[in-house]
C-alpha cells in the first residue's frame, strides 16, 4: 500500500508516459526518412558503449498501435512522444515528406482513438545530418531552419494536438553533443558549445512564437533537464562552485526564456556568449510559456576544483555517496525532485510545472509472462511522494510523465539500461508489461 492515492493529486493532475522518436521508432531508412545525427553517431565505431544503433530500436514505426494501447491499459491520460525532424523534412528544410506526416497522423489518431491526449515534443535530439553538415546548432541559420520545421508541424497537426513542447533538454544536447562529445554529433569545446547554446535558446523562443501563431488554443511549453545541486563542503569556494554549476545545469535556458538573460554573473565564463549575440537577440530569447517540463533523475554534489573548465566545479561520483544506485550508476535520492520543484516554482514567470521525465533503469528479467521490478516500483512511489509533498506546499505541479513507456535505445549506453514500464525483448520484439506498469494501472483506476 502506498501512503497516497490518485485523488490526493487532484482531478486536474495529468498522468502519462514519455518516449522519443529515435529511441523507439526504428525504420530509419523507410518512407523517405533521411539520416539524423544519431544515425551517423551510432554507426561510428566506439561511440556507443555496446556497439549498437537505433536502426530497429523497438520497431515502434510498425508496432505503434499495440504500444500505445499499453498506455491505455495503464490508465494513463497522456502520450508524450516526439516528431522526427528527418522524417518530416528529410532535407532539413524544403520539401515536406508526405509519408512522414502520414505516420504521425496515424500515431496521433491512434492516441485520440484510445482516449489519450497527445503531447508532442518537436525536437528530441535527432537533427537531420544534412543540417549538421552545415554546422548544426553552431550555425545561426538553424533558428530559421528550426522555425520552418515547427511551422510545418504546427500546420499539419495543430487541429489535433494542443499540447506542445519545443525542445527536449537543451542543456543536455548542447553540453554532451557540442562540448563533451559524448552524444551526437560528437563535437567538443566551448567554441562549439557556446554558439549552440545561444542558437538553441533563440530557437526555443522562436518555436513558441510560431506555435502561438499557428495553433488555436495551444498549450505551449518546453522541457529542461534539472538536478538539485549541493555544495559538498562548507567553504565559500564550494558554495561558489555549486552556484556556478547550478547556473549551467538548471538556469541556462529557463532564465533567457523568462526574460532574465543568461546567468553569467554566477558563471562568468558564459560572458563569452556575447560574441554570438546580435542586437535584438536578448529580447528574442523571451517567450511566455504556458508551462515548463522538468526532467530529473538525480541530484548533483560538487566541490571546488580550480582545474574544472568554466564552472570550477567537479561532480562527486554517485558511487562515492554511499546510497543506492540505478543501472545507469545514478544515485537514488527522491528528495531531489521536491527541491527542484521548489526551486523552479520560485521564478515569477513560471505558471505551471509538469514532471515530463522521471524514471529509473534496473536489471529486468522476465519470468514467463511477468517482469518483477520492485526497485523501479519503489523509485516511482518514493518520487511521487515527493511530488505530492511539493504540491501540498503550493507548488503548481500539474503532472507526472514516467520515462519511459518502453525499454529503448538509451543513447550512448545502447540497449543495456532498461527504463521502460513495458519490457522489450529486442530479438523478438515481444512486449511484457512490468509489475510497475501493472501498479500504475491499478493506482490510476481509482
Secondary structure, 3 states (H helix, E strand, C coil): CCCCCHHHHCCCCEEEEECCHHHHCCCCCCCCCCCEHHHHHHCCCCCCCCCCCCCCCCCHHHHHHHHHHHHHHCCCCEEEEECCHHHHCCCCCCCCCHHHHHHHHHHHHHHHHCCCEEEEEEECCCCEHHHHCCCHHHCCCHHHHHHHHHHHHHHHHCCCCCEEEEEECHHHHHHHHHCECCCCCCCECHHHHHHHHHHHHHHHHHHHHHHHHHCCCCEEEEEEECCCEEECCCCHHHHHHHHHHHHHHHHCCHHHHCCCCCCCCCCHHHHHHHHHCCCCHHHHCCCCCCEEEEECCCCEEEEECCCCCCCCEEECCHHHCCCCECCCCCECCCHHHHHHHHHHHCCCCCCCEEEEECCCCCCCCCECCECCCHHHHHHHHHHHHHHHHHHHCCCCEEEEEEECCECCCCHHHCCCCCCCCEEEECCCCEEEECHHHHHHHHHCCC
